[in-house]
Each structure stands twice: as C-alpha cells, then as structure tokens.
Amino acid sequence: MRYLPKSPTERREMLAAIGEQSIESLFASIPEQFRLKAPLHLPGPMSEQEIVEYFKARAAENSFGYTSFLGAGVYNHLRSVVTDSLIQRGEFLTSYTPYQAEISQGTLQAIFEFQTLMCELTGMEVANASMWDGSTATTEAVLMAERLTGRHRVLVARSLHPEYRQVLDTYTRNLGLQIQEIAFVPSGQVNGERLDAAIDSQTAAVVVQSPNFFGVLEPIADLAELAHEKGALLVVSITEGVSLGAVRPPAEADIVAMEAQSFGLPPQLRWTIRGRNCHAR
C-alpha cells in the first residue's frame, strides 16, 4: 500500500468520525506507564541517494573473491533481464492446479519444457514437477526409495548439506525409518569402505550429494555399484543445479533430487523455489 500522510485537519476529521477527541485518547486502554513519552532515538530521514550509498558501504564490508563451493549455499548467477518479464506473464502466474488444459496450455507447455531440461541435465529418464525445494525433494526421494524397495533403512553421507539432513530427520522421525550417517574421508568424499560395510539387505537407499557440502565431487558410478550389489537405490542430491553445466551428470543414480533456484531466481527469492525429483528406474 502507498504511504499517504495526513494533514492535521484530516486527522481531526478522522477522530471526529470515530468519536475521539485526540490521538492520545485512542490509547487510553494502554496503562500510562507503558506509553511512549518521548520520541524514539532514531536517526533522521535519509534521501533515496543516501540510502543507496549506505547499503553500498555495508555491502563493501563483505568479503570479495571468496571460493564458491557450489554445494554449501545459494550463489549469485548471471540472470538474463528477460527472466522477470517471462515469469510474470499470466500463463505462469497461475501455475497451480491447471484443471482445464485449454486455459492452462502455457503452463503445461512450460512444465513439459522444464521436465525435458531436467532429464537432459541429470541423465534421468523421467522428471516430475515439482517438489518444494532441494531439501524436501531429497526427503521425498528417500521416501520414494522406501516405497520401491519395501526397506526401512537409509544410509546418508555426512557430506550432505546439514540443513538437508535436518529436514530429512524431521520428516522421517516418526515414520519408522532408520537413518544412519556415513563419515567422509580427508579428501571430502564419503568413506566408501564404511559405506560398503554398512549396506545390508534392509537398506533402501544410499544418499549422497555431488558436488557435496565441501564442493567435492563424489564417485557416483562406484557408489551406485555398491548400492545396487545389495539391492539398495542410490539417491543423489544436487544443491546447485548449474553445476551440471560443468560436471558429468549422475546418470548411474536411481533418483536425483535437485535444487533449481539458480535457474532463474535471485538469492533473495530463495524461499519460492521448488526442488525437483528425477526418477530413472
């Protein structure tokens, strides 16, 4: 809503309309000792240019030239200026529950194109649209593996993003799933020997992240072989989807759960993103 300042005359008219004599009488129900008696100690108003310069100065206090680990957070990307114009078109603003195909044809086409892109990037055969974000998509991938295998034990690499592991714990705490974390070796990759020893006939899934929280690539083909030897599924979580433009896709995985934030939305709109599950088998 726009800010509309009121003149003293307008304030008096509004008070008269509600039967009050003064603004102070509006707060008569508040005990005297809790009322503000003096102005707050706040700095004076700033012009638009002063505000811009202030935040530029605060931004300059941050670190520059840091290394991006592409697995531990949300990163800045070059976004085309066309993106905002496209996502604000009416065809995409009402993308939920497209009951009538003739009305929502634009939405259905966009979803189809998105799923096609996800399959090409991840090496999967089928992609869905959509989960909420990468962390919940990873949990949904685990629950999918449980349903497919009928098993109730899950091995999770400790190099998976800690917030993803917290979400997984929250979702599965009362579902009868047994979650066991597998340590990583000094190089940052999951400990293959401990993982191999931990997989048994009750293991539904092995969950790893690549690039993982440390920015290290996991040996997906080798991990898939370890999991498949004992009938478990390999779930690969990807927190930075753009990384697939530079690294080999995890085509050997059974399920890929990916965060798609960086494909079009800036970091400050992170909460609106939907992660994606891709299922190959």
Buried (B, 14 or more C-beta within 10 A) or exposed (E): EEEEEEEEEEEBEEBEEEEEEEEEEEEEEEEEEEEEEEEEEEEEEEEEEEEEEEEEEEEEEEEEEEEEBBBBBBBEBEEEEEEEEEBEEEBEEEBEEBEEEEEBEBBBEBBEEBBEBBBEBBBBEEBBBBBBBBBBBBBBBBBBBBEBBEBBBBBBBBBBBEBBBEBBEEBBEEEEBEBEBBEBEEEBBBBBEEBBEBBEEBBBBBBBBBBBBBBBBBBBEBBBEBBBEEBBBBBBBBBBBBBBEEEEBBBBBBBBBBBBBBBBBBEEEBEEBBBBBBBBE
